C-alpha cells in the first residue's frame, strides 16, 4: 500500500475564505470513513457535502465504515 503525502494548506490562498478552509479541515479530521464533495460555481466554493457510512454489526454495537 502506498503512503499518502500531505502538505500544509496556506490560509492566505486568494479566493478561498478562511472559514471555508477551516470547515474543510475540520470535516476531513472528523471523517473516519466516507467522502467529502466540494461544489464549485463560477470559481467559488458554493457547497460542501460530507457522506459517511455507518454499518451495524452484532446487536448493540456499531462502527463507522
C-alpha positions as MATLAB code, in Angstrom:
seq = 'XXXXXXXXXXXXXXXXXXXXXXXXXXXXXXXXXXXXXXXXXXXXXXXXXXXXXXXXXXXXXXXXX';
ca = [
       0.000    0.000    0.000;
       1.325    3.454   -0.917;
       1.527    6.056    1.838;
      -0.100    9.432    1.285;
       1.859   12.654    1.117;
       0.362   15.646    2.873;
       1.157   19.318    2.579;
       0.024   22.222    4.674;
      -2.691   24.451    3.231;
      -1.704   28.114    3.075;
      -4.552   30.051    4.709;
      -3.646   33.082    2.561;
      -4.706   31.457   -0.714;
      -6.556   34.053   -2.799;
     -10.246   33.437   -3.357;
     -10.746   30.814   -0.652;
     -12.203   32.298    2.542;
     -10.569   31.191    5.785;
     -13.971   29.960    7.014;
     -14.147   27.505    4.080;
     -10.601   26.233    4.682;
     -11.326   25.828    8.394;
     -14.548   23.939    7.631;
     -12.817   21.604    5.166;
     -10.009   20.925    7.624;
     -12.496   20.115   10.390;
     -14.596   17.852    8.174;
     -11.572   15.869    6.990;
     -10.277   15.450   10.543;
     -13.679   14.288   11.838;
     -14.353   11.880    8.960;
     -13.438    8.276    9.639;
     -14.909    6.557    6.559;
     -16.653    8.400    3.744;
     -16.179   11.217    1.281;
     -16.306   14.974    1.005;
     -17.607   16.628   -2.155;
     -16.813   20.255   -2.962;
     -19.170   22.060   -5.346;
     -17.691   24.987   -7.273;
     -19.745   27.552   -9.182;
     -18.033   30.241  -11.255;
     -14.723   29.614   -9.484;
     -16.160   29.829   -5.946;
     -16.856   27.036   -3.476;
     -20.608   27.146   -3.012;
     -21.334   23.885   -1.214;
     -19.611   21.123    0.740;
     -21.207   17.701    1.204;
     -19.959   15.092    3.664;
     -21.013   11.476    3.283;
     -20.403    8.954    5.993;
     -21.284    5.295    6.042;
     -22.464    3.655    9.249;
     -22.592   -0.125    9.438;
     -24.022   -2.108   12.285;
     -22.690   -5.490   13.348;
     -23.930   -7.536   16.273;
     -26.878   -6.107   18.262;
     -25.801   -3.203   20.435;
     -22.612   -2.475   18.506;
     -21.927   -0.148   15.634;
     -18.924    1.094   13.748;
     -18.325    3.700   11.069;
     -17.165    2.467    7.687;
];
